[in-house]
Amino acid sequence: MSLLFTLPLSLPLVRRFCCRVKQPLPGQLNPALTWMLVGIAAVVIVVKLITLLWLDALLPKPGLITPPATKIASPYLLPHPKPPSRAPAASTTTERYRWQALPKIAPEPLDNRNTVAKINLGRQLFFDKRLSIDGTVACGSCHQLTGSAYGADRQTVSTGIDEQRGSRNAPTVLNAAFQRRLFWDGRAESLEQQALGPLTNPLEMGMPSLEAVVNRVRDTPEYAAQFRTAFPQQPQISSDNIAKAIASYERTLITPNTAYDRFVGGEESALTPQQLRGMALFESIGCVLCHSGPNFSSASLFDNDNGLRLFPANPDTEYQSKYRLIEDRGAVADDEDAKVGVWRVPSLRNVSKTAPYFHNGSVDTLDEAVRVMASTQLKRSISNDPASQQSIHWSKAQLRFANLNNVAISDSQVRDIVAFLESLTGPLPEQNPLGFSAQSR
């Protein structure tokens, strides 16, 4: 009961007692008894008021409840959920999608905090070809950080030791620090886990075991002092510390300063009108169902989604056979009855720089990749029939984009989406002589 409703009921009660004391009537109780009753009533009222005030202070007020703080779990503790059983459908929700900028510093697991010494060690290991069996391949061979490769190698599939061709396209290492699923099939759940995989892959770096990798590093004199400095509490050279050092370096390889990030941060002129149209389409036709959050991937640390998707979700299209999309089935590669593959949702940041596309590197241009995704994932055909189109324009006052319910999108709308994706390209992280990225400071 509210205190405001209690007071009007209590005050008349006091007046009634007071009036009876001042104007005795025939048959009235003894005045001493009356005053005693008034005293008792006053004590009851005071106790009641104090109780109500106490309860009023304890109960939360509507609109003032602060939700509990949330935190990103360590990559080591994330579960490995089952893949989805069906393909995502185009969005029909009226809720506003939340566009988010990429953080300027990547999160770190509690057991692997970044230090300059650890980052420098990781950088040297990342580019050291001696970690491969024949001394010809390093992590940086497939994840190039100079020129136009943008953390990948711009090949259909990468070339490993003995000029062997790999089985999948090399994803970019840029912004991998924000992902909680690594490799195309999502089997690694942290950078530390991923870093060890290529070392013993017979088609990549070809070392027979992690023990052989550790022995190779131990036999390299300059590494002993570097490991002691980077891991003062655990100075030994081990596969665990090798992985931690490489992962620490990779957490500096981020690209947060894109035109898109500036626009989300309030710079209204950062995107062109064509990019704004593409941004609207990206939401309204359903791209954000998978490529969501700051890193444009539901497999990121910011998303509670499991980050795995059926691909191609709609296999009965011209693209399935044209680009051999189900010859490799990813996370269900051993399931002979699987009709389609299950793959990790990749980030779209810097996607305009990392062709060719998809797990097998079968699509050469971003324009064609958008058409493939529109058809195989969202059941959108490409048509230039004006009757099937709907124009969408950016409106800051609207704060969201209406859904595009038409099945078809036009060639010009494909170009608009490509233009928007180009706004996700950021400058390469600057590497100073010590290997420490200026953007991560």
Summary of the structure (lengths in Angstrom):
residues: 441
radius of gyration: 31.9
end to end distance: 54.8
largest distance: 119.4
contacts: 1324
relative contact order: 0.14
helix: 40%
strand: 5%
